[in-house]
Amino acid sequence: MGESSTSSSRRRTTGTGPRAAERIHEATLELLIERGYQKLTVEAVAERAGVNKTTIYRWWPSKGPLLRAALLRSRVLDIDIPDTGNLRGDLIALAGQMARLVNGERTGPVARAMLSGGAQDELALLTRDFFADRLEQERPLFARAVARGELGADTDPALLVDLIAGAVWMRILLRQLPAEDGFVEAVVDAVLPPVGVPLASVEGPR
């Protein structure tokens, strides 16, 4: 490969459009996996993404906000909020996406890296923001279930998500067991109340 070809392949750009942003996000997540958060640097992300570091600093003042943007905006971590017409179907579809996220070839290592932070360090706070953002995306699913009478109006969506996601993440990441056929259905059925009984009516006193 000639010098001109090499320089062309490594030429850095100053673009900040969607394509450049996605390259930056992907590079950030790749380096998080490879190096961990403590060794993640803006300079390394710029090199991997093929952009000038000034381009990154123009939008994100440090690696913390940069990683937050990557976790919240990278297409590789996107989730589609299901609308199957009933709560059980929606939660099974949602749990299936959770399982694919933590078990995927590209996304599984990101999920494991997210769990490597201590209770109060910056990575842990960024992970908290990731889950908070996901919950906000998922809230319409629960609002529809309330409107259909499948959930009580005072049901806590975060509790349901925590129960389902906790089971998925525990099994795949911590126990390192496969999510076999029927696993997500079993999780959802264990969390949901009997058909026709709103969740709020079976929770009991608090």
C-alpha positions in Angstrom: 0.0 0.0 0.0 1.5 3.3 -1.1 2.0 6.3 1.2 -0.9 8.3 -0.4 -3.2 5.4 0.3 -2.1 5.1 3.9 -2.4 8.8 4.6 -5.8 8.8 3.0 -7.1 6.0 5.2 -5.9 7.8 8.3 -6.9 11.3 7.3 -8.6 13.1 10.1 -11.7 15.2 9.6 -13.3 18.1 11.5 -16.9 17.1 10.7 -19.4 17.0 13.4 -22.4 15.7 11.5 -24.3 12.5 12.3 -21.7 10.2 10.6 -18.8 11.8 12.4 -20.7 11.7 15.7 -21.5 8.0 15.2 -17.8 7.2 14.5 -16.8 9.0 17.6 -19.4 7.2 19.7 -18.3 3.8 18.3 -14.7 4.6 18.9 -15.4 5.6 22.5 -17.2 2.4 23.2 -14.5 0.3 21.5 -11.9 1.9 23.6 -13.9 1.6 26.8 -14.0 -2.2 26.2 -10.3 -2.4 25.3 -8.8 -0.1 27.9 -11.4 0.5 30.6 -12.7 3.9 31.7 -9.6 4.9 33.6 -7.4 4.6 30.5 -9.9 6.0 28.1 -8.7 9.3 26.6 -10.1 11.8 24.2 -6.9 11.7 22.2 -7.3 7.9 21.6 -10.9 8.3 20.6 -10.0 11.0 18.1 -7.3 8.7 16.6 -9.6 5.8 16.4 -12.5 7.8 14.9 -10.3 9.6 12.4 -11.2 13.1 13.7 -9.2 16.0 15.2 -9.4 16.0 19.0 -10.5 19.7 18.8 -13.6 18.4 17.1 -14.4 16.2 20.1 -13.6 19.0 22.6 -15.8 21.3 20.8 -18.8 19.1 21.7 -17.7 17.3 24.8 -15.3 19.0 27.3 -13.9 15.7 28.8 -14.2 12.0 28.5 -17.1 11.8 30.9 -19.6 13.7 28.8 -18.2 12.0 25.7 -18.8 8.5 27.1 -22.3 9.6 28.3 -23.1 10.7 24.8 -21.8 7.4 23.4 -23.9 5.3 25.8 -27.1 7.3 25.2 -26.8 8.0 21.4 -24.7 5.3 19.7 -26.9 3.3 17.3 -25.2 0.1 18.4 -27.0 0.4 21.8 -30.4 1.5 20.3 -33.6 -0.1 21.5 -36.9 -0.3 19.8 -39.8 0.2 22.2 -42.3 -2.5 21.3 -46.1 -2.0 20.8 -47.6 -5.5 20.4 -51.0 -4.5 21.7 -50.7 -6.1 25.2 -48.4 -5.7 28.1 -47.1 -9.3 28.2 -46.1 -9.2 24.5 -44.4 -5.8 25.0 -42.4 -7.0 28.0 -41.3 -10.2 26.3 -40.1 -8.2 23.3 -38.4 -5.7 25.6 -36.7 -8.5 27.6 -35.6 -10.1 24.4 -33.8 -6.9 23.4 -32.2 -6.7 26.8 -30.9 -10.2 26.4 -29.5 -9.4 23.0 -27.9 -6.3 24.3 -26.0 -8.0 27.1 -25.2 -11.1 25.0 -24.3 -9.4 21.7 -20.9 -9.7 20.1 -20.5 -5.9 20.0 -22.8 -4.9 22.8 -22.1 -7.5 25.4 -18.5 -6.2 26.1 -20.0 -2.7 26.5 -22.4 -4.0 29.1 -19.7 -5.8 31.0 -17.5 -2.6 30.9 -20.4 -0.6 32.3 -20.5 -2.8 35.4 -16.8 -2.4 36.1 -17.1 0.9 37.9 -17.2 1.4 41.7 -20.3 2.6 43.5 -19.4 6.3 43.3 -16.9 6.7 40.5 -17.7 8.5 37.2 -18.3 5.3 35.2 -21.0 4.2 37.7 -22.7 7.6 37.4 -22.6 7.4 33.6 -24.1 3.9 33.8 -26.9 5.2 36.1 -27.6 7.9 33.4 -27.8 5.2 30.8 -30.4 3.2 32.7 -32.4 6.4 33.6 -32.5 7.3 29.9 -33.7 3.8 29.0 -36.5 4.0 31.5 -37.7 7.3 30.1 -37.8 5.6 26.6 -39.8 2.7 28.1 -42.4 4.7 30.0 -44.9 4.9 27.1 -45.1 1.1 27.1 -46.4 1.2 30.7 -48.6 4.2 30.0 -50.4 2.2 27.3 -50.8 -0.7 29.7 -52.4 1.5 32.3 -54.7 2.9 29.6 -55.7 -0.7 28.7 -56.4 -1.6 32.3 -53.5 -4.1 32.5 -51.7 -2.1 35.2 -52.9 0.0 38.0 -52.3 3.8 37.7 -49.9 3.7 40.7 -47.7 1.0 39.3 -44.0 1.8 39.4 -42.5 1.2 35.9 -39.0 1.2 37.3 -39.8 -1.7 39.6 -41.0 -3.8 36.7 -38.0 -2.9 34.6 -35.6 -3.6 37.4 -37.1 -7.0 38.0 -36.9 -8.0 34.4 -33.6 -6.4 33.5 -32.1 -7.7 36.8 -33.0 -11.2 35.9 -31.5 -10.9 32.4 -28.3 -9.2 33.4 -27.8 -11.5 36.4 -28.2 -14.7 34.3 -26.1 -13.7 31.3 -23.4 -11.4 32.8 -23.0 -12.5 36.4 -24.0 -16.2 36.3 -22.7 -16.5 32.7 -25.5 -18.8 31.7 -27.3 -18.8 28.4 -30.7 -17.2 27.9 -32.3 -20.4 26.6 -35.5 -20.5 24.7 -38.4 -19.5 26.9 -36.2 -17.7 29.4 -37.5 -14.2 28.7 -41.1 -15.4 28.7 -40.6 -17.1 32.1 -39.1 -13.9 33.5 -42.0 -11.8 32.3 -44.6 -14.3 33.6 -42.9 -14.4 37.0 -43.1 -10.6 37.2 -46.6 -10.0 35.9 -49.7 -10.5 38.0 -52.4 -13.0 36.9 -54.4 -12.0 33.9 -57.0 -9.4 34.7 -55.5 -8.5 38.1 -53.7 -5.0 37.9 -50.3 -5.1 39.4 -51.1 -2.4 42.0 -53.8 -4.7 43.5 -51.4 -7.5 44.2 -48.5 -5.6 45.6 -49.9 -5.4 49.1 -49.2 -2.7 51.6 -45.9 -0.8 51.6 
